[in-house]
Structures are given as structure tokens and as C-alpha cells.
């Protein structure tokens, strides 16, 4: 199962691979479903996902190491503002489904 989720065979499940495995690929293209997935992370309804919100959703009982969080943000935060907008989230998800 791990190998099927780790699509780039890096030995780690990256943020985009985790989300892709969690959502049925056929349903991914729906804007409404992408917005619903985004809202799962945007706990304060600010319109952006912060590193703290990612930690809250993904880490459960353990903390996400800072280097992993930095890699997630580098991969998704296109404008470098330290947060993930809905547009950046949608871009990531659509890239992953191509």
C-alpha cells in the first residue's frame, strides 16, 4: 500500500501524495470537492491554510518535523507567502490528477 501511495518512490509520503490517496481521483476535478477538501485544512476559515493547520490535520499525536513542513510549503506555496491559498491548493490537486 505504501508503494502505491509513494508515487515518486522517494521513500516518504509527501503532502500531495497523501491528499491524492485520500480523495478519489475521479472526484478530484470537481471544484466543489476541491473546495471541501481545502476547508478540511482551513480550520479558521481564513481562506488560507497555514503550516499550523496542516500540522493539526496531518500529525494527530505527533509533530511534523520542520524539514517536512518546509518541503510541503515549498511544494505548494507558489507565491512564497507562507500560506496555501485555495488557488494554490487547486493547482496542486489538478497537477496530481494529470
N, C-alpha and C positions, 0 to 999 in steps of 0.2 A: 504494500500500500504506500509506504514511504517513497519508493522509487517512482510510483506513478504520479505522486504529487510534486516531487522534486524534478520538475521538467528540464531544468538546465543541468541536472546531475552535479550540483555543487556540493552535495552532502548536507545541505541546510534547506529547510523550507522557508523561503523568503515570503515577505508580506503578500506580494501579488500571487504567489503560488498557493498560499493559504486561502486567500479570498476566492481564488478561482476554484479550488477544491470544495469550498463551502457553498458555492452557488451553482446551480445547474446552468451549464454553458448556453443552452438554448434560450433560457430566460434572461440571459445577461444583456441582450441588445435592447430590452425594454427600458426606456427612460424611467418609468415609474419604479421599476425594480431596482435600478441603479440608485435612484434617489432614496429608496427604502434601505438599501444596504449602506449607503452613506450615512443615513440618520442613525443606524445602529452604532456607528463610531462617534458621531457628533452629539455627545451626551448633553452638552449645554445649549444645543440648538443655535450656535453662533454662526453657522454657515461654513465653518472650517473645522477640520479635525486637527487637534494638537497632539504632540507626542504623548502627553499625559493621558489623553483619551484613548490613544492606541494601546498604551500600557494597560489601561483599565479593562479594555475589551479582550486583549490577547494574552495577558500574563496570568490571570487568575490568582494563584497563590505565590507566584514567583515574579521577580522583576526581570524585565527585558534588559540585557546588557546595553550599555550606552553605544558600543560599536554597532550593535544590531539595529538599534533605533536610528542611528546616523545613516546606516545603509538603507533603511526603509525610507527615511526622509529624502535622501539623495536620489532614490529611485522614483519617488512620486512627486515631491515638491518642485515643480517645474520652475517657478519664479523665485525660489530661494527665500521665501518669507518666513519659513519655519512652521508653516501650517499647510494642510492639504485642503484645497477648495473642492467644491463639487465638480468643477470642470476638470481639475487635475485627477480626481478620483475616476471620473467617467473615462478620461483619456487612458488611464492605466488599465481599466477593466476592458475597454474596447480593444486595446493593443493585445491584451492577453487572450482575447477570443478570436483573433485573426488567424 
